[in-house]
Amino acid sequence: MKPEKVDLVIDAKNATLGRLASYSAKRALMGKTIAIVNCNEALVVGKPKMIINEYKETRQRGGASLHGPFFPKSPERIVKRTIRGMLSYKQARGKEAFRRIKCYNEIPDEYKDAKRLAAGKEKSGKTIKLANLSKEI
């Protein structure tokens, strides 16, 4: 299978999840195809205990096993779900933009040589990585 042409490869290492998601959503709406790599290194800013409790609550809100809402546990799926919240994914324009976004926990072979946009920098303060958050919830 031939890999699809990607306009923008974003390295999510030390990137704030919300800022990364809004940037990606906007570029996808503009028609760009985006690959986000190192999703497990993205950060959620805030008190780790509070963040873990909020995500646990969101996951438990689903109720019975066959009824939603369904909230993902793996880091790349959490990133994609956060981006989905910033798109009108039920309408055609948002649905197409959402399809143009791919998320990966590691750097796939096809993007190893590609020029990556560094989305984050070192943060001071209270944060939690998505890899640690997914283990806790």
C-alpha positions as CSV (number, residue, x, y, z in Angstrom):
1,M,0.0,0.0,0.0
2,K,1.4,3.4,-1.1
3,P,1.5,6.0,1.7
4,E,-0.7,9.0,1.2
5,K,0.9,12.4,0.5
6,V,1.1,14.4,3.7
7,D,1.4,18.2,3.6
8,L,2.4,18.7,7.3
9,V,4.1,16.4,9.8
10,I,3.8,17.7,13.4
11,D,6.0,16.4,16.2
12,A,3.9,16.5,19.4
13,K,6.8,16.1,21.8
14,N,6.2,18.6,24.7
15,A,3.3,20.2,22.9
16,T,0.2,21.3,24.8
17,L,-2.7,19.1,23.8
18,G,-5.3,21.9,23.3
19,R,-3.0,24.1,21.3
20,L,-1.8,21.2,19.1
21,A,-5.4,20.2,18.5
22,S,-6.6,23.6,17.5
23,Y,-3.7,24.2,15.2
24,S,-4.2,20.8,13.5
25,A,-8.0,21.3,13.2
26,K,-7.6,24.7,11.5
27,R,-5.0,23.4,9.0
28,A,-7.2,20.4,8.2
29,L,-10.1,22.7,7.5
30,M,-7.9,24.6,5.1
31,G,-7.4,21.4,3.2
32,K,-4.0,20.2,4.5
33,T,-3.3,16.5,5.2
34,I,-1.6,16.2,8.6
35,A,0.3,13.5,10.4
36,I,0.9,14.0,14.1
37,V,3.8,11.9,15.5
38,N,4.9,11.2,19.1
39,C,1.4,11.7,20.4
40,N,2.4,9.9,23.7
41,E,4.8,12.8,24.4
42,A,2.1,15.5,24.2
43,L,1.3,17.3,27.5
44,V,-1.9,18.2,29.3
45,V,-1.3,21.3,31.5
46,G,-2.7,21.3,35.0
47,K,-2.5,19.4,38.2
48,P,-2.0,15.7,37.2
49,K,-4.3,14.3,39.9
50,M,-7.2,16.6,38.7
51,I,-6.6,15.8,35.0
52,I,-6.6,12.0,35.7
53,N,-9.8,12.3,37.6
54,E,-11.5,14.3,34.8
55,Y,-10.5,11.8,32.2
56,K,-11.6,8.9,34.4
57,E,-14.9,10.6,34.8
58,T,-15.3,11.1,31.1
59,R,-14.5,7.4,30.4
60,Q,-16.9,6.2,33.0
61,R,-19.7,8.4,31.8
62,G,-20.4,5.9,29.0
63,G,-22.6,3.8,31.3
64,A,-23.7,0.4,29.9
65,S,-21.3,-1.4,27.7
66,L,-23.2,-0.8,24.4
67,H,-24.1,2.8,24.9
68,G,-21.9,5.9,24.4
69,P,-20.2,8.2,24.7
70,F,-17.0,6.3,24.1
71,F,-13.8,7.9,25.1
72,P,-10.4,6.5,24.0
73,K,-7.6,5.4,26.3
74,S,-4.6,5.3,24.0
75,P,-2.6,8.6,23.5
76,E,-3.0,8.8,19.8
77,R,-6.7,8.3,20.0
78,I,-7.0,10.9,22.8
79,V,-5.3,13.4,20.5
80,K,-7.6,12.6,17.6
81,R,-10.7,12.8,19.8
82,T,-9.5,16.2,21.1
83,I,-9.1,17.4,17.5
84,R,-12.6,16.0,16.6
85,G,-14.0,18.3,19.3
86,M,-12.7,21.3,17.5
87,L,-14.3,20.3,14.2
88,S,-17.9,20.2,13.0
89,Y,-17.4,16.5,12.4
90,K,-21.1,15.8,11.7
91,Q,-21.1,18.1,8.7
92,A,-19.4,17.2,5.4
93,R,-16.6,19.9,5.7
94,G,-15.6,18.8,9.2
95,K,-15.9,15.1,8.3
96,E,-13.5,15.6,5.4
97,A,-11.1,17.6,7.6
98,F,-11.1,14.9,10.2
99,R,-10.2,12.2,7.7
100,R,-7.2,14.2,6.7
101,I,-5.6,13.9,10.2
102,K,-3.5,10.9,11.1
103,C,-2.0,10.4,14.6
104,Y,0.8,8.1,15.7
105,N,2.5,7.3,19.0
106,E,5.9,6.8,17.4
107,I,7.5,8.1,14.2
108,P,6.5,5.8,11.3
109,D,9.2,4.8,8.8
110,E,7.6,6.9,6.0
111,Y,7.9,10.1,8.1
112,K,11.4,9.5,9.5
113,D,13.1,11.6,6.8
114,A,10.3,14.2,6.5
115,K,10.7,17.7,7.8
116,R,8.7,17.9,11.1
117,L,7.2,20.9,12.7
118,A,8.1,21.0,16.4
119,A,4.9,22.0,18.1
120,G,6.2,22.2,21.7
121,K,8.9,23.3,24.0
122,E,9.9,22.6,27.6
123,K,7.1,23.5,30.1
124,S,7.6,24.7,33.6
125,G,4.8,24.0,35.9
126,K,2.4,21.1,36.4
127,T,1.8,18.9,33.4
128,I,1.2,15.2,32.6
129,K,2.2,13.3,29.5
130,L,-0.5,11.5,27.5
131,A,1.5,8.2,27.9
132,N,1.2,8.5,31.7
133,L,-2.4,9.7,31.6
134,S,-3.4,6.7,29.4
135,K,-1.8,4.3,32.0
136,E,-3.7,5.9,34.8
137,I,-7.2,5.9,33.3
